[in-house]
Amino acid sequence: MAIHAVAAAVEAADGPSALTLAAETHVPAEVTRRMPIRTAHHHMDLARAQLWENQHAESLSSLIRAKELAPQQTRHHPTAHEVTRMLVRTHRRADLPLARFSNWIGAV
C-alpha cells in the first residue's frame, strides 16, 4: 500500500520524497473506514514531512485530519505531540486553530 511508502520516506527523514509520494497517494474511503487508525497514522506522518518542508498550515491540517479519524491515537501519539510542539514554537503570530489543537493534545 502506498501509505507505507510515505511512512518509509518519513522514517528516512526524506521530507520531499514523502510529500511527493503522498501527493500521488489516494487512500480509498473503504480503507479509511476499515483502518482509521492506520489512516490517521498516515496523516501524522504527512504532518511531520510537511513541518520539515515549512508547510505549517498543511501540517496542522494533517494533524486535525488524524484527530478526526482516530482521536485517542492522535492525542497520545508521540509524533502528534512532537509536530504540535514544533508548530507552536515556529509560529510567529496568533493562530486559533493551532492553539485549540495544542490545548486539546496537551503538547505545550
Gaussian input, Z-matrix of N, CA and C with variables (Angstrom, degrees):
# hf/3-21g

backbone

0 1
 N
 C     1     B1
 C     2     B2     1     A1
 N     3     B3     2     A2     1     D1
 C     4     B4     3     A3     2     D2
 C     5     B5     4     A4     3     D3
 N     6     B6     5     A5     4     D4
 C     7     B7     6     A6     5     D5
 C     8     B8     7     A7     6     D6
 N     9     B9     8     A8     7     D7
 C    10    B10     9     A9     8     D8
 C    11    B11    10    A10     9     D9
 N    12    B12    11    A11    10    D10
 C    13    B13    12    A12    11    D11
 C    14    B14    13    A13    12    D12
 N    15    B15    14    A14    13    D13
 C    16    B16    15    A15    14    D14
 C    17    B17    16    A16    15    D15
 N    18    B18    17    A17    16    D16
 C    19    B19    18    A18    17    D17
 C    20    B20    19    A19    18    D18
 N    21    B21    20    A20    19    D19
 C    22    B22    21    A21    20    D20
 C    23    B23    22    A22    21    D21
 N    24    B24    23    A23    22    D22
 C    25    B25    24    A24    23    D23
 C    26    B26    25    A25    24    D24
 N    27    B27    26    A26    25    D25
 C    28    B28    27    A27    26    D26
 C    29    B29    28    A28    27    D27
 N    30    B30    29    A29    28    D28
 C    31    B31    30    A30    29    D29
 C    32    B32    31    A31    30    D30
 N    33    B33    32    A32    31    D31
 C    34    B34    33    A33    32    D32
 C    35    B35    34    A34    33    D33
 N    36    B36    35    A35    34    D34
 C    37    B37    36    A36    35    D35
 C    38    B38    37    A37    36    D36
 N    39    B39    38    A38    37    D37
 C    40    B40    39    A39    38    D38
 C    41    B41    40    A40    39    D39
 N    42    B42    41    A41    40    D40
 C    43    B43    42    A42    41    D41
 C    44    B44    43    A43    42    D42
 N    45    B45    44    A44    43    D43
 C    46    B46    45    A45    44    D44
 C    47    B47    46    A46    45    D45
 N    48    B48    47    A47    46    D46
 C    49    B49    48    A48    47    D47
 C    50    B50    49    A49    48    D48
 N    51    B51    50    A50    49    D49
 C    52    B52    51    A51    50    D50
 C    53    B53    52    A52    51    D51
 N    54    B54    53    A53    52    D52
 C    55    B55    54    A54    53    D53
 C    56    B56    55    A55    54    D54
 N    57    B57    56    A56    55    D55
 C    58    B58    57    A57    56    D56
 C    59    B59    58    A58    57    D57
 N    60    B60    59    A59    58    D58
 C    61    B61    60    A60    59    D59
 C    62    B62    61    A61    60    D60
 N    63    B63    62    A62    61    D61
 C    64    B64    63    A63    62    D62
 C    65    B65    64    A64    63    D63
 N    66    B66    65    A65    64    D64
 C    67    B67    66    A66    65    D65
 C    68    B68    67    A67    66    D66
 N    69    B69    68    A68    67    D67
 C    70    B70    69    A69    68    D68
 C    71    B71    70    A70    69    D69
 N    72    B72    71    A71    70    D70
 C    73    B73    72    A72    71    D71
 C    74    B74    73    A73    72    D72
 N    75    B75    74    A74    73    D73
 C    76    B76    75    A75    74    D74
 C    77    B77    76    A76    75    D75
 N    78    B78    77    A77    76    D76
 C    79    B79    78    A78    77    D77
 C    80    B80    79    A79    78    D78
 N    81    B81    80    A80    79    D79
 C    82    B82    81    A81    80    D80
 C    83    B83    82    A82    81    D81
 N    84    B84    83    A83    82    D82
 C    85    B85    84    A84    83    D83
 C    86    B86    85    A85    84    D84
 N    87    B87    86    A86    85    D85
 C    88    B88    87    A87    86    D86
 C    89    B89    88    A88    87    D87
 N    90    B90    89    A89    88    D88
 C    91    B91    90    A90    89    D89
 C    92    B92    91    A91    90    D90
 N    93    B93    92    A92    91    D91
 C    94    B94    93    A93    92    D92
 C    95    B95    94    A94    93    D93
 N    96    B96    95    A95    94    D94
 C    97    B97    96    A96    95    D95
 C    98    B98    97    A97    96    D96
 N    99    B99    98    A98    97    D97
 C   100   B100    99    A99    98    D98
 C   101   B101   100   A100    99    D99
 N   102   B102   101   A101   100   D100
 C   103   B103   102   A102   101   D101
 C   104   B104   103   A103   102   D102
 N   105   B105   104   A104   103   D103
 C   106   B106   105   A105   104   D104
 C   107   B107   106   A106   105   D105
 N   108   B108   107   A107   106   D106
 C   109   B109   108   A108   107   D107
 C   110   B110   109   A109   108   D108
 N   111   B111   110   A110   109   D109
 C   112   B112   111   A111   110   D110
 C   113   B113   112   A112   111   D111
 N   114   B114   113   A113   112   D112
 C   115   B115   114   A114   113   D113
 C   116   B116   115   A115   114   D114
 N   117   B117   116   A116   115   D115
 C   118   B118   117   A117   116   D116
 C   119   B119   118   A118   117   D117
 N   120   B120   119   A119   118   D118
 C   121   B121   120   A120   119   D119
 C   122   B122   121   A121   120   D120
 N   123   B123   122   A122   121   D121
 C   124   B124   123   A123   122   D122
 C   125   B125   124   A124   123   D123
 N   126   B126   125   A125   124   D124
 C   127   B127   126   A126   125   D125
 C   128   B128   127   A127   126   D126
 N   129   B129   128   A128   127   D127
 C   130   B130   129   A129   128   D128
 C   131   B131   130   A130   129   D129
 N   132   B132   131   A131   130   D130
 C   133   B133   132   A132   131   D131
 C   134   B134   133   A133   132   D132
 N   135   B135   134   A134   133   D133
 C   136   B136   135   A135   134   D134
 C   137   B137   136   A136   135   D135
 N   138   B138   137   A137   136   D136
 C   139   B139   138   A138   137   D137
 C   140   B140   139   A139   138   D138
 N   141   B141   140   A140   139   D139
 C   142   B142   141   A141   140   D140
 C   143   B143   142   A142   141   D141
 N   144   B144   143   A143   142   D142
 C   145   B145   144   A144   143   D143
 C   146   B146   145   A145   144   D144
 N   147   B147   146   A146   145   D145
 C   148   B148   147   A147   146   D146
 C   149   B149   148   A148   147   D147
 N   150   B150   149   A149   148   D148
 C   151   B151   150   A150   149   D149
 C   152   B152   151   A151   150   D150
 N   153   B153   152   A152   151   D151
 C   154   B154   153   A153   152   D152
 C   155   B155   154   A154   153   D153
 N   156   B156   155   A155   154   D154
 C   157   B157   156   A156   155   D155
 C   158   B158   157   A157   156   D156
 N   159   B159   158   A158   157   D157
 C   160   B160   159   A159   158   D158
 C   161   B161   160   A160   159   D159
 N   162   B162   161   A161   160   D160
 C   163   B163   162   A162   161   D161
 C   164   B164   163   A163   162   D162
 N   165   B165   164   A164   163   D163
 C   166   B166   165   A165   164   D164
 C   167   B167   166   A166   165   D165
 N   168   B168   167   A167   166   D166
 C   169   B169   168   A168   167   D167
 C   170   B170   169   A169   168   D168
 N   171   B171   170   A170   169   D169
 C   172   B172   171   A171   170   D170
 C   173   B173   172   A172   171   D171
 N   174   B174   173   A173   172   D172
 C   175   B175   174   A174   173   D173
 C   176   B176   175   A175   174   D174
 N   177   B177   176   A176   175   D175
 C   178   B178   177   A177   176   D176
 C   179   B179   178   A178   177   D177
 N   180   B180   179   A179   178   D178
 C   181   B181   180   A180   179   D179
 C   182   B182   181   A181   180   D180
 N   183   B183   182   A182   181   D181
 C   184   B184   183   A183   182   D182
 C   185   B185   184   A184   183   D183
 N   186   B186   185   A185   184   D184
 C   187   B187   186   A186   185   D185
 C   188   B188   187   A187   186   D186
 N   189   B189   188   A188   187   D187
 C   190   B190   189   A189   188   D188
 C   191   B191   190   A190   189   D189
 N   192   B192   191   A191   190   D190
 C   193   B193   192   A192   191   D191
 C   194   B194   193   A193   192   D192
 N   195   B195   194   A194   193   D193
 C   196   B196   195   A195   194   D194
 C   197   B197   196   A196   195   D195
 N   198   B198   197   A197   196   D196
 C   199   B199   198   A198   197   D197
 C   200   B200   199   A199   198   D198
 N   201   B201   200   A200   199   D199
 C   202   B202   201   A201   200   D200
 C   203   B203   202   A202   201   D201
 N   204   B204   203   A203   202   D202
 C   205   B205   204   A204   203   D203
 C   206   B206   205   A205   204   D204
 N   207   B207   206   A206   205   D205
 C   208   B208   207   A207   206   D206
 C   209   B209   208   A208   207   D207
 N   210   B210   209   A209   208   D208
 C   211   B211   210   A210   209   D209
 C   212   B212   211   A211   210   D210
 N   213   B213   212   A212   211   D211
 C   214   B214   213   A213   212   D212
 C   215   B215   214   A214   213   D213
 N   216   B216   215   A215   214   D214
 C   217   B217   216   A216   215   D215
 C   218   B218   217   A217   216   D216
 N   219   B219   218   A218   217   D217
 C   220   B220   219   A219   218   D218
 C   221   B221   220   A220   219   D219
 N   222   B222   221   A221   220   D220
 C   223   B223   222   A222   221   D221
 C   224   B224   223   A223   222   D222
 N   225   B225   224   A224   223   D223
 C   226   B226   225   A225   224   D224
 C   227   B227   226   A226   225   D225
 N   228   B228   227   A227   226   D226
 C   229   B229   228   A228   227   D227
 C   230   B230   229   A229   228   D228
 N   231   B231   230   A230   229   D229
 C   232   B232   231   A231   230   D230
 C   233   B233   232   A232   231   D231
 N   234   B234   233   A233   232   D232
 C   235   B235   234   A234   233   D233
 C   236   B236   235   A235   234   D234
 N   237   B237   236   A236   235   D235
 C   238   B238   237   A237   236   D236
 C   239   B239   238   A238   237   D237
 N   240   B240   239   A239   238   D238
 C   241   B241   240   A240   239   D239
 C   242   B242   241   A241   240   D240
 N   243   B243   242   A242   241   D241
 C   244   B244   243   A243   242   D242
 C   245   B245   244   A244   243   D243
 N   246   B246   245   A245   244   D244
 C   247   B247   246   A246   245   D245
 C   248   B248   247   A247   246   D246
 N   249   B249   248   A248   247   D247
 C   250   B250   249   A249   248   D248
 C   251   B251   250   A250   249   D249
 N   252   B252   251   A251   250   D250
 C   253   B253   252   A252   251   D251
 C   254   B254   253   A253   252   D252
 N   255   B255   254   A254   253   D253
 C   256   B256   255   A255   254   D254
 C   257   B257   256   A256   255   D255
 N   258   B258   257   A257   256   D256
 C   259   B259   258   A258   257   D257
 C   260   B260   259   A259   258   D258
 N   261   B261   260   A260   259   D259
 C   262   B262   261   A261   260   D260
 C   263   B263   262   A262   261   D261
 N   264   B264   263   A263   262   D262
 C   265   B265   264   A264   263   D263
 C   266   B266   265   A265   264   D264
 N   267   B267   266   A266   265   D265
 C   268   B268   267   A267   266   D266
 C   269   B269   268   A268   267   D267
 N   270   B270   269   A269   268   D268
 C   271   B271   270   A270   269   D269
 C   272   B272   271   A271   270   D270
 N   273   B273   272   A272   271   D271
 C   274   B274   273   A273   272   D272
 C   275   B275   274   A274   273   D273
 N   276   B276   275   A275   274   D274
 C   277   B277   276   A276   275   D275
 C   278   B278   277   A277   276   D276
 N   279   B279   278   A278   277   D277
 C   280   B280   279   A279   278   D278
 C   281   B281   280   A280   279   D279
 N   282   B282   281   A281   280   D280
 C   283   B283   282   A282   281   D281
 C   284   B284   283   A283   282   D282
 N   285   B285   284   A284   283   D283
 C   286   B286   285   A285   284   D284
 C   287   B287   286   A286   285   D285
 N   288   B288   287   A287   286   D286
 C   289   B289   288   A288   287   D287
 C   290   B290   289   A289   288   D288
 N   291   B291   290   A290   289   D289
 C   292   B292   291   A291   290   D290
 C   293   B293   292   A292   291   D291
 N   294   B294   293   A293   292   D292
 C   295   B295   294   A294   293   D293
 C   296   B296   295   A295   294   D294
 N   297   B297   296   A296   295   D295
 C   298   B298   297   A297   296   D296
 C   299   B299   298   A298   297   D297
 N   300   B300   299   A299   298   D298
 C   301   B301   300   A300   299   D299
 C   302   B302   301   A301   300   D300
 N   303   B303   302   A302   301   D301
 C   304   B304   303   A303   302   D302
 C   305   B305   304   A304   303   D303
 N   306   B306   305   A305   304   D304
 C   307   B307   306   A306   305   D305
 C   308   B308   307   A307   306   D306
 N   309   B309   308   A308   307   D307
 C   310   B310   309   A309   308   D308
 C   311   B311   310   A310   309   D309
 N   312   B312   311   A311   310   D310
 C   313   B313   312   A312   311   D311
 C   314   B314   313   A313   312   D312
 N   315   B315   314   A314   313   D313
 C   316   B316   315   A315   314   D314
 C   317   B317   316   A316   315   D315
 N   318   B318   317   A317   316   D316
 C   319   B319   318   A318   317   D317
 C   320   B320   319   A319   318   D318
 N   321   B321   320   A320   319   D319
 C   322   B322   321   A321   320   D320
 C   323   B323   322   A322   321   D321

   B1=1.4355
   B2=1.5254
   B3=1.3105
   B4=1.4583
   B5=1.5259
   B6=1.3367
   B7=1.4611
   B8=1.5262
   B9=1.3247
   B10=1.4590
   B11=1.5248
   B12=1.3168
   B13=1.4657
   B14=1.5230
   B15=1.3196
   B16=1.4693
   B17=1.5219
   B18=1.3143
   B19=1.4658
   B20=1.5267
   B21=1.3250
   B22=1.4612
   B23=1.5246
   B24=1.3151
   B25=1.4653
   B26=1.5311
   B27=1.3267
   B28=1.4674
   B29=1.5257
   B30=1.3220
   B31=1.4648
   B32=1.5183
   B33=1.3258
   B34=1.4722
   B35=1.5314
   B36=1.3339
   B37=1.4732
   B38=1.5214
   B39=1.3165
   B40=1.4627
   B41=1.5293
   B42=1.3293
   B43=1.4513
   B44=1.5136
   B45=1.3515
   B46=1.4665
   B47=1.5303
   B48=1.3264
   B49=1.4713
   B50=1.5197
   B51=1.3236
   B52=1.4685
   B53=1.5208
   B54=1.3379
   B55=1.4639
   B56=1.5253
   B57=1.3164
   B58=1.4720
   B59=1.5242
   B60=1.3264
   B61=1.4686
   B62=1.5293
   B63=1.3211
   B64=1.4684
   B65=1.5177
   B66=1.3337
   B67=1.4690
   B68=1.5264
   B69=1.3234
   B70=1.4638
   B71=1.5281
   B72=1.3196
   B73=1.4633
   B74=1.5237
   B75=1.3011
   B76=1.4652
   B77=1.5220
   B78=1.3176
   B79=1.4585
   B80=1.5252
   B81=1.3320
   B82=1.4647
   B83=1.5251
   B84=1.3101
   B85=1.4667
   B86=1.5264
   B87=1.3121
   B88=1.4596
   B89=1.5313
   B90=1.3181
   B91=1.4699
   B92=1.5272
   B93=1.3213
   B94=1.4622
   B95=1.5237
   B96=1.3217
   B97=1.4653
   B98=1.5296
   B99=1.3305
   B100=1.4622
   B101=1.5230
   B102=1.3416
   B103=1.4631
   B104=1.5343
   B105=1.3332
   B106=1.4665
   B107=1.5284
   B108=1.3280
   B109=1.4638
   B110=1.5220
   B111=1.3237
   B112=1.4707
   B113=1.5238
   B114=1.3180
   B115=1.4579
   B116=1.5245
   B117=1.3234
   B118=1.4622
   B119=1.5265
   B120=1.3190
   B121=1.4657
   B122=1.5288
   B123=1.3178
   B124=1.4689
   B125=1.5311
   B126=1.3216
   B127=1.4640
   B128=1.5299
   B129=1.3191
   B130=1.4688
   B131=1.5283
   B132=1.3352
   B133=1.4679
   B134=1.5246
   B135=1.3127
   B136=1.4589
   B137=1.5300
   B138=1.3266
   B139=1.4710
   B140=1.5239
   B141=1.2989
   B142=1.4763
   B143=1.5180
   B144=1.3208
   B145=1.4678
   B146=1.5234
   B147=1.3044
   B148=1.4658
   B149=1.5287
   B150=1.3085
   B151=1.4584
   B152=1.5251
   B153=1.3203
   B154=1.4669
   B155=1.5252
   B156=1.3268
   B157=1.4635
   B158=1.5327
   B159=1.3337
   B160=1.4704
   B161=1.5263
   B162=1.3121
   B163=1.4611
   B164=1.5313
   B165=1.3275
   B166=1.4600
   B167=1.5254
   B168=1.3166
   B169=1.4741
   B170=1.5288
   B171=1.3178
   B172=1.4653
   B173=1.5255
   B174=1.3305
   B175=1.4553
   B176=1.5279
   B177=1.3288
   B178=1.4601
   B179=1.5282
   B180=1.3204
   B181=1.4732
   B182=1.5223
   B183=1.3236
   B184=1.4673
   B185=1.5212
   B186=1.3361
   B187=1.4673
   B188=1.5244
   B189=1.3067
   B190=1.4708
   B191=1.5216
   B192=1.3249
   B193=1.4730
   B194=1.5261
   B195=1.3203
   B196=1.4659
   B197=1.5258
   B198=1.3261
   B199=1.4676
   B200=1.5267
   B201=1.3248
   B202=1.4678
   B203=1.5269
   B204=1.3208
   B205=1.4644
   B206=1.5244
   B207=1.3228
   B208=1.4715
   B209=1.5250
   B210=1.3408
   B211=1.4610
   B212=1.5308
   B213=1.3116
   B214=1.4690
   B215=1.5260
   B216=1.3283
   B217=1.4520
   B218=1.5224
   B219=1.3233
   B220=1.4572
   B221=1.5254
   B222=1.3104
   B223=1.4671
   B224=1.5233
   B225=1.3118
   B226=1.4634
   B227=1.5245
   B228=1.3184
   B229=1.4665
   B230=1.5252
   B231=1.3297
   B232=1.4666
   B233=1.5332
   B234=1.3186
   B235=1.4640
   B236=1.5161
   B237=1.3220
   B238=1.4688
   B239=1.5229
   B240=1.3150
   B241=1.4650
   B242=1.5279
   B243=1.3139
   B244=1.4706
   B245=1.5241
   B246=1.3226
   B247=1.4653
   B248=1.5282
   B249=1.3248
   B250=1.4633
   B251=1.5223
   B252=1.3285
   B253=1.4687
   B254=1.5227
   B255=1.3247
   B256=1.4640
   B257=1.5236
   B258=1.3131
   B259=1.4647
   B260=1.5245
   B261=1.3236
   B262=1.4644
   B263=1.5257
   B264=1.3261
   B265=1.4660
   B266=1.5222
   B267=1.3213
   B268=1.4617
   B269=1.5173
   B270=1.3144
   B271=1.4638
   B272=1.5157
   B273=1.3144
   B274=1.4454
   B275=1.5250
   B276=1.3033
   B277=1.4561
   B278=1.5273
   B279=1.3065
   B280=1.4645
   B281=1.5247
   B282=1.2967
   B283=1.4634
   B284=1.5255
   B285=1.3102
   B286=1.4615
   B287=1.5286
   B288=1.3521
   B289=1.4659
   B290=1.5364
   B291=1.3328
   B292=1.4659
   B293=1.5252
   B294=1.3127
   B295=1.4677
   B296=1.5269
   B297=1.3190
   B298=1.4758
   B299=1.5229
   B300=1.3390
   B301=1.4705
   B302=1.5209
   B303=1.3218
   B304=1.4587
   B305=1.5176
   B306=1.3069
   B307=1.4633
   B308=1.5221
   B309=1.3226
   B310=1.4693
   B311=1.5264
   B312=1.3478
   B313=1.4592
   B314=1.5246
   B315=1.3434
   B316=1.4568
   B317=1.5133
   B318=1.3314
   B319=1.4658
   B320=1.5080
   B321=1.3018
   B322=1.4649
   B323=1.5049
   A1=108.64
   A2=116.83
   A3=123.05
   A4=113.25
   A5=118.52
   A6=118.52
   A7=111.29
   A8=117.08
   A9=119.83
   A10=110.68
   A11=117.56
   A12=120.80
   A13=110.38
   A14=117.00
   A15=121.22
   A16=108.76
   A17=117.73
   A18=122.02
   A19=110.91
   A20=117.10
   A21=120.59
   A22=110.92
   A23=117.48
   A24=120.96
   A25=110.66
   A26=117.21
   A27=120.79
   A28=109.50
   A29=117.48
   A30=120.75
   A31=111.76
   A32=116.84
   A33=121.61
   A34=111.46
   A35=116.81
   A36=123.67
   A37=111.71
   A38=116.02
   A39=121.91
   A40=108.47
   A41=115.30
   A42=121.27
   A43=114.11
   A44=118.92
   A45=119.07
   A46=112.97
   A47=117.00
   A48=119.24
   A49=111.11
   A50=116.62
   A51=119.86
   A52=110.52
   A53=116.63
   A54=119.65
   A55=111.42
   A56=117.22
   A57=120.30
   A58=110.20
   A59=116.02
   A60=120.20
   A61=111.09
   A62=116.57
   A63=120.18
   A64=111.35
   A65=116.89
   A66=120.19
   A67=111.14
   A68=116.44
   A69=121.32
   A70=111.90
   A71=116.78
   A72=121.95
   A73=110.89
   A74=115.26
   A75=121.47
   A76=107.12
   A77=115.64
   A78=120.20
   A79=107.08
   A80=116.84
   A81=119.77
   A82=112.16
   A83=115.70
   A84=121.64
   A85=110.84
   A86=117.88
   A87=121.61
   A88=110.87
   A89=117.27
   A90=120.78
   A91=109.46
   A92=116.61
   A93=120.70
   A94=110.63
   A95=116.88
   A96=120.97
   A97=111.87
   A98=116.87
   A99=121.00
   A100=113.29
   A101=116.74
   A102=120.30
   A103=111.03
   A104=117.11
   A105=118.62
   A106=113.03
   A107=117.33
   A108=119.44
   A109=110.64
   A110=117.73
   A111=119.88
   A112=110.57
   A113=116.51
   A114=120.13
   A115=110.29
   A116=117.76
   A117=120.88
   A118=110.27
   A119=116.88
   A120=120.51
   A121=110.33
   A122=116.92
   A123=121.19
   A124=110.09
   A125=116.81
   A126=120.15
   A127=111.42
   A128=117.51
   A129=119.48
   A130=110.77
   A131=116.72
   A132=120.38
   A133=110.36
   A134=115.27
   A135=120.93
   A136=110.66
   A137=117.32
   A138=121.42
   A139=110.81
   A140=115.97
   A141=120.79
   A142=110.86
   A143=116.99
   A144=120.97
   A145=110.97
   A146=116.96
   A147=120.71
   A148=110.78
   A149=117.40
   A150=121.31
   A151=110.08
   A152=116.67
   A153=120.69
   A154=111.99
   A155=115.94
   A156=120.45
   A157=111.81
   A158=116.28
   A159=122.90
   A160=113.68
   A161=116.31
   A162=122.06
   A163=107.23
   A164=115.07
   A165=120.74
   A166=113.38
   A167=117.81
   A168=120.00
   A169=110.32
   A170=116.43
   A171=120.49
   A172=110.81
   A173=115.86
   A174=120.75
   A175=110.90
   A176=116.25
   A177=119.72
   A178=110.90
   A179=117.40
   A180=120.61
   A181=111.08
   A182=116.69
   A183=120.09
   A184=111.13
   A185=117.12
   A186=119.66
   A187=111.14
   A188=116.21
   A189=119.61
   A190=110.01
   A191=117.24
   A192=120.19
   A193=110.36
   A194=117.56
   A195=120.70
   A196=109.93
   A197=116.35
   A198=120.98
   A199=111.02
   A200=116.60
   A201=120.32
   A202=111.33
   A203=116.83
   A204=121.78
   A205=112.78
   A206=116.45
   A207=120.50
   A208=108.78
   A209=116.96
   A210=120.24
   A211=114.63
   A212=117.97
   A213=119.92
   A214=111.46
   A215=116.57
   A216=119.78
   A217=110.37
   A218=116.52
   A219=120.34
   A220=110.61
   A221=117.11
   A222=120.83
   A223=112.00
   A224=118.08
   A225=121.45
   A226=114.23
   A227=118.25
   A228=120.32
   A229=111.14
   A230=117.25
   A231=120.51
   A232=113.98
   A233=117.96
   A234=119.93
   A235=111.08
   A236=117.14
   A237=120.35
   A238=110.38
   A239=117.09
   A240=120.75
   A241=111.04
   A242=116.56
   A243=121.24
   A244=110.86
   A245=116.70
   A246=120.52
   A247=110.42
   A248=117.44
   A249=120.19
   A250=110.74
   A251=117.09
   A252=119.87
   A253=111.29
   A254=117.27
   A255=120.16
   A256=111.18
   A257=117.76
   A258=119.92
   A259=110.84
   A260=116.65
   A261=120.60
   A262=109.76
   A263=117.26
   A264=120.94
   A265=112.95
   A266=116.59
   A267=119.31
   A268=113.33
   A269=117.00
   A270=119.28
   A271=110.39
   A272=116.93
   A273=121.66
   A274=114.29
   A275=117.84
   A276=119.53
   A277=109.44
   A278=114.99
   A279=120.16
   A280=110.39
   A281=115.58
   A282=122.29
   A283=106.79
   A284=115.86
   A285=120.89
   A286=113.12
   A287=120.00
   A288=118.03
   A289=112.50
   A290=117.06
   A291=120.18
   A292=110.47
   A293=117.53
   A294=120.97
   A295=110.69
   A296=116.91
   A297=120.48
   A298=111.00
   A299=116.77
   A300=119.45
   A301=110.18
   A302=116.99
   A303=120.85
   A304=111.17
   A305=117.22
   A306=120.96
   A307=110.60
   A308=117.23
   A309=121.14
   A310=111.74
   A311=115.36
   A312=119.58
   A313=112.03
   A314=116.39
   A315=120.30
   A316=112.99
   A317=116.96
   A318=120.90
   A319=115.08
   A320=119.36
   A321=119.39
   A322=111.61
   D1=143.47
   D2=-174.32
   D3=-64.98
   D4=-28.34
   D5=-179.03
   D6=-65.79
   D7=-24.27
   D8=177.22
   D9=-72.38
   D10=-32.17
   D11=175.85
   D12=-66.06
   D13=-38.81
   D14=176.04
   D15=-62.99
   D16=-46.18
   D17=179.87
   D18=-60.19
   D19=-41.07
   D20=179.30
   D21=-64.24
   D22=-40.86
   D23=178.12
   D24=-64.83
   D25=-39.53
   D26=178.16
   D27=-64.99
   D28=-44.56
   D29=179.35
   D30=-63.09
   D31=-27.90
   D32=176.88
   D33=-85.28
   D34=4.04
   D35=-179.09
   D36=59.32
   D37=36.05
   D38=178.99
   D39=-108.57
   D40=79.95
   D41=-177.95
   D42=-57.91
   D43=-48.29
   D44=-179.46
   D45=-58.44
   D46=-43.05
   D47=178.51
   D48=-65.98
   D49=-40.43
   D50=179.32
   D51=-60.51
   D52=-42.81
   D53=-179.04
   D54=-69.94
   D55=-37.06
   D56=176.86
   D57=-63.29
   D58=-46.64
   D59=178.98
   D60=-63.31
   D61=-41.26
   D62=-179.64
   D63=-64.28
   D64=-36.88
   D65=179.24
   D66=-64.99
   D67=-26.71
   D68=-179.55
   D69=-93.42
   D70=-0.26
   D71=-174.94
   D72=-102.10
   D73=128.63
   D74=173.20
   D75=-118.43
   D76=119.57
   D77=177.63
   D78=-91.19
   D79=112.86
   D80=-179.21
   D81=-60.50
   D82=148.57
   D83=179.95
   D84=-56.39
   D85=-35.50
   D86=179.77
   D87=-64.08
   D88=-39.32
   D89=178.04
   D90=-67.21
   D91=-43.89
   D92=178.39
   D93=-60.55
   D94=-41.17
   D95=179.74
   D96=-67.99
   D97=-41.71
   D98=-176.73
   D99=-81.41
   D100=-28.49
   D101=-175.93
   D102=-133.41
   D103=62.24
   D104=-176.74
   D105=-62.80
   D106=-32.18
   D107=-179.14
   D108=-68.23
   D109=-42.76
   D110=178.66
   D111=-67.35
   D112=-39.23
   D113=178.73
   D114=-65.75
   D115=-39.67
   D116=176.45
   D117=-62.64
   D118=-40.60
   D119=177.99
   D120=-61.67
   D121=-38.17
   D122=175.99
   D123=-58.48
   D124=-42.81
   D125=-179.75
   D126=-69.10
   D127=-32.41
   D128=174.81
   D129=-68.45
   D130=-40.55
   D131=174.68
   D132=-59.39
   D133=-45.78
   D134=179.61
   D135=-60.95
   D136=-41.76
   D137=178.62
   D138=-59.72
   D139=-39.62
   D140=178.99
   D141=-63.44
   D142=-47.68
   D143=178.99
   D144=-63.86
   D145=-40.62
   D146=178.76
   D147=-63.71
   D148=-39.09
   D149=176.79
   D150=-60.39
   D151=-46.28
   D152=179.97
   D153=-59.16
   D154=-31.64
   D155=-177.04
   D156=-97.14
   D157=18.03
   D158=177.52
   D159=59.80
   D160=31.13
   D161=174.87
   D162=-100.59
   D163=69.51
   D164=-170.94
   D165=-65.45
   D166=-43.95
   D167=179.88
   D168=-63.31
   D169=-41.01
   D170=179.40
   D171=-66.82
   D172=-37.95
   D173=178.51
   D174=-61.04
   D175=-47.06
   D176=177.39
   D177=-62.07
   D178=-40.52
   D179=177.92
   D180=-60.31
   D181=-39.45
   D182=178.82
   D183=-66.60
   D184=-39.30
   D185=176.57
   D186=-64.66
   D187=-40.84
   D188=178.95
   D189=-64.08
   D190=-39.23
   D191=177.19
   D192=-64.01
   D193=-41.05
   D194=177.21
   D195=-60.24
   D196=-41.81
   D197=178.42
   D198=-61.13
   D199=-41.73
   D200=179.22
   D201=-61.75
   D202=-37.28
   D203=-176.23
   D204=-79.88
   D205=-42.26
   D206=-175.20
   D207=-149.18
   D208=80.31
   D209=-173.84
   D210=-59.03
   D211=-44.82
   D212=-177.32
   D213=-64.69
   D214=-45.67
   D215=179.34
   D216=-61.29
   D217=-44.21
   D218=-177.99
   D219=-64.26
   D220=-43.22
   D221=-178.53
   D222=-60.97
   D223=-32.75
   D224=-174.24
   D225=-105.37
   D226=-1.09
   D227=-175.13
   D228=-81.88
   D229=131.08
   D230=-179.58
   D231=-57.53
   D232=-35.36
   D233=179.21
   D234=-64.07
   D235=-42.69
   D236=178.85
   D237=-62.63
   D238=-39.98
   D239=178.18
   D240=-66.13
   D241=-45.94
   D242=-179.46
   D243=-59.91
   D244=-49.57
   D245=-177.90
   D246=-64.39
   D247=-41.74
   D248=179.71
   D249=-62.47
   D250=-45.51
   D251=178.71
   D252=-59.47
   D253=-42.59
   D254=-179.77
   D255=-68.16
   D256=-37.56
   D257=176.86
   D258=-62.69
   D259=-42.49
   D260=179.28
   D261=-63.66
   D262=-43.48
   D263=-178.71
   D264=-65.58
   D265=-35.66
   D266=-175.18
   D267=-89.80
   D268=-10.44
   D269=-177.16
   D270=-79.84
   D271=130.40
   D272=-173.28
   D273=-100.36
   D274=-8.01
   D275=178.57
   D276=-141.58
   D277=167.00
   D278=-177.47
   D279=-59.46
   D280=136.39
   D281=179.26
   D282=-141.49
   D283=100.67
   D284=-175.26
   D285=-59.66
   D286=-45.50
   D287=178.64
   D288=-60.85
   D289=-39.66
   D290=177.78
   D291=-65.85
   D292=-43.07
   D293=178.45
   D294=-60.63
   D295=-43.31
   D296=178.91
   D297=-63.71
   D298=-45.02
   D299=-179.28
   D300=-65.18
   D301=-44.35
   D302=179.57
   D303=-60.72
   D304=-41.17
   D305=176.96
   D306=-64.83
   D307=-42.00
   D308=179.98
   D309=-62.03
   D310=-44.73
   D311=-175.56
   D312=-80.26
   D313=-22.73
   D314=-179.66
   D315=73.80
   D316=34.19
   D317=-172.58
   D318=-94.23
   D319=-2.14
   D320=-175.31
   D321=-80.42

